Amino acid sequence: MSNNFDSGALSPKLQSITTSVSDAIAACEGDTIALLALLRQLEFLHREIRDGVFQGSLPQNRQGLYALLREIEMEGGWPYIERMRLQAFLARMEPEEPGN
């Protein structure tokens, strides 16, 4: 891809991905193991993009770096997949009755 790639041309592909993920979420609803597998797959894809083609496409000069940083700042920051903290996970569990 060229550095002048029009991100608008990617919109239909991104919308298709969004629809597919939404469909997968609906299909997994209520199935914790399936939802966990979906989250793992999304994390894997994020890492694959970040560590692979994204790093290879990073700017090689100050002007390119400035443009990238400006894009990050203007469009919502750095993409990040947050993991649920163990405390938040445990807080969702009901306390056990004594003797159980």
Secondary structure, DSSP 8 states (H G I E B T S, - for coil): --TT--GGGGHHHHHHHHHHHHHHHHHHTT-HHHHHHHHHHHHHHHHHHIIIIIHHTS-SSHHHHHHHHHHHHHTTS--------HHHHHHTS----TT-
